[in-house]
């Protein structure tokens, strides 16, 4: 028998009691409390940053909380940490679940333009009161935000089922979120105020199924009674409602291009395969990102339809005109997917293409090269060489696109052009320059885009271009005279130049006359209406604020 001393026995007994009853002093905990009364749960996460901030911090807490805790009579989602660890926290964040949005910076979109589901405190020491730090979220259901319709005005005809209106608004929401995140911004809020969405159930089908633009710019139209709105989707891998949503996003993209100045009902510089291909590509990509379809199914549909529907028979270049014998949306998708994947600008290339035409007045050739890094002259032969592989095995062609060889330099002049392309370094021979080339020199000097910014040179080149009747030069020169930039301020000369540009059809000059050089309400309305007919968002907004129509 083993004998132990009395002292040892007492010590063992104390140790056992300590293990059973726990430590003599409990660890003090601090609480992270989130006030979000409407949502079913939140994810609470806390980061510890080294201050001053040099690199992002690491997470010290990350927990989904579904139960609420009462603190001083109010209900919170609560997570805890030991006091010493909690005091190292410098950023307190909360996520709301799918289907909910949290208000941030005045709206319910995140900083990248997508649905806002996270709100974080600024980086810095967290403030605890009686061991609790608080974080309040203002939330809204995603369905309620979608129902607002992006600020568009909705003209819904009789007999349109409410669920179809909801589907259309949901498609717009997906389009806006996706384009915001990946393409540098969707239709701007000011422009959206002037957009009217027409939805009807017209069994006679007088206007077809869907369109995105009208004479005045973006004006989405949907006929939910048209057979095209109820397509047979067997074998596609998605539902008919998803097809309809794709059509909605497709038309939104047309409106987006119109808002960027690259497209109107009567002016479509990019032509059919580019306009259709860009809309088709963004629509499918947005639905893939939203989890509505799978990328492999989208590619199978688009590459297969291009190969089997006759769109690969004519040359792609022949499909660049506005009027084409076949609709080139599928082959356009194939071409745009290849271009975006190869472009140094990635997805932003599609925005650059539009703004190069709409804002900078570039030719299609120059805009194409600026966006994708390859000229049309170099791209078309490469695409024609790839066609055989697409026809033989569309799925394999989609999965293994060949390398697109980019161009070594910008496009040269057309064969009929008498002079070389204009750059900032081009020797000055004004008499030999076209009006557009002179404007381009002025634009380079005005903005520094492509050369050295120099207001005096901008005045010189714009003046020469304006003398040849270049309306954009007249408008920009008017702005410089009006502000006194690079030249002595002269309101009379500014007004004269704005009038010349406006009479020539420049929408921005028409808006400027109505806004800054008004001779009375009727004068302003006249010029705002002329600008609005070309889709000028600010002019549309002015007319709306004045309570007058576009006609």
C-alpha positions, 0 to 999 in steps of 0.5 A, a space after each residue: 500500500 502506498 502511503 502519502 503524507 498529510 500535507 501532500 494529501 491536502 495539497 492534492 485535494 486543493 488542486 482537485 477542488 480548483 480544477 472542479 470549481 474553475 480559476 479563482 479569477 474569471 477572464 474579463 470580456 468586452 462586447 461588440 454590439 451591432 444594432 440592426 433591427 430588421 435583419 435576421 443575422 449579422 457577421 461581426 468581424 474585428 481587425 487589429 491594425 498597427 497604428 499609424 496604418 502601414 499595412 492592413 490589419 489581421 482579424 481577431 474576431 469573425 463570427 456570425 451571430 443569429 441571436 440578439 442580446 438585450 443591453 440597457 433595454 435595446 436589442 443587439 447582435 453581440 460577439 465577445 473577446 477577452 478584454 486585452 484582445 478586444 482593446 487591440 481592435 482598431 476596426 469594427 465591421 458588420 456584414 448583413 446577409 444576402 437579401 439585405 443592404 446596409 446604408 453607406 455614404 448616403 446610399 445602399 451601394 458599396 464603395 465599388 458600386 455593388 450591393 452594400 452589405 458591409 459597414 466598418 468603422 474608421 481605423 483607429 482605437 475603438 471606444 468602449 463604454 462599460 466594456 461595450 463598443 457599439 455599431 449601428 446599421 441602417 438597413 433596407 431589404 434588397 427587394 425594397 431598393 430594387 423596387 425604387 427602379 434606379 431612379 428611372 420613371 416607369 410607364 407601365 401599361 394595363 395588363 402588365 403583371 407586377 412580377 414582370 415589372 419586378 423582373 425588369 427592375 431586378 435586371 436593371 439592378 444587376 446591370 447597375 451593380 455589375 457595371 459599377 464594379 467592373 466598368 467604371 460606373 453605370 448610368 449616372 444618377 443625373 442622367 437616370 432622372 430623365 430616363 423613362 422605362 415603357 412596359 406594356 403587354 401588347 399582344 399585337 406586338 406593334 413595337 416588338 419585344 425590347 429596345 434600349 434607346 430612342 431618339 432622345 437617348 436611353 429609353 428602355 422599352 419592354 413588351 411582356 406579351 411579345 413571343 420573344 418574351 416567352 422563349 423556349 429555353 430547353 437545353 440552355 441551362 437556365 429559365 425563361 425568366 433568366 432569358 428575360 432578365 438577360 434582355 433587360 440587361 442587354 437593353 440597359 447596356 444600350 442605354 449606358 452607351 447612350 449616356 456616355 455619348 457613344 450611341 443614339 437612335 440615329 448615330 451608331 458609330 460602333 456599328 452592329 457587331 460591336 454594339 450588339 456584342 458589347 451588350 450581349 457580353 455584359 449581359 451574360 457576364 452580369 448574370 454569371 456574376 450574379 449566380 443566375 447562370 454558369 460561364 460554361 453555359 453562356 459560352 456554349 450558347 454564344 459560341 455555338 449559336 455563332 457557329 450554327 446560326 450563320 453569323 460566322 459566314 460573312 466577314 466580321 468587318 462586313 457586320 460593322 455597319 448599322 444595317 446588316 443582313 443578320 443580327 450579329 450578337 452571338 459573333 459579337 459576343 465571341 469577338 468582344 470576349 476575346 478582345 476584353 481578355 487580351 486588352 491591357 485595360 481588361 473590362 474597362 476597355 469597353 468603357 474606354 471605347 465608349 468614352 473615347 467616342 462620346 467624350 473625346 470625339 475619336 474615330 472608331 479606329 482610334 477609339 478601338 485601338 485606345 481601348 483594346 491595344 489592337 487596330 481594327 486592321 490588325 484585329 479583323 484578319 486574326 478573327 477570320 483566321 480563328 473562325 474555322 476553329 470556332 466552327 469545328 468545335 465551339 466549346 473548345 474554342 471558347 475554352 482555349 482562345 488563341 493569343 490575340 496579337 496586339 498592334 505595335 502602334 495606333 492606326 494609320 490614316 485612311 487611304 484617302 487621307 492627305 496627311 499623317 495622323 496628328 500627334 502633339 509632336 506633329 510639325 505645324 502646318 495649319 493650312 494642311 490640317 483638317 478641322 478635326 486634326 486641328 481640334 485634336 491638337 487643341 484637345 491635346 493641349 487643353 487636357 494633356 491627354 496624349 501630350 503636354 497641357 498648354 492653354 495658349 496652344 489650346 487657344 491657338 489650335 481651337 481657334 484654327 479648327 473653329 475657323 474651319 467650322 469644327 463645332 467641338 472646337 467652337 464649344 471648347 473655345 467658348 468655355 475658355 473665353 467664358 472662364 478666362 483660361 488661356 485668354 482674356 475673359 470675353 463673355 460676348 465672344 463666348 456667347 458667339 462661339 457657343 451659338 455657332 456650336 449650338 447652331 451646328 448641333 453640338 448638344 453641350 453648347 446647346 445646354 450651355 446657352 440655355 444654362 449660362 447665357 439664357 435670355 429668358 425661360 423660353 430661350 432656355 427651354 428651346 436650347 434645353 430641348 434641342 440638347 435633350 433630343 440628343 440625350 444630354 442628361 443635364 438638359 433633360 434634368 433642367 427641363 424636368 425641374 422646370 416642369 416642361 416636357 421634351 417636346 
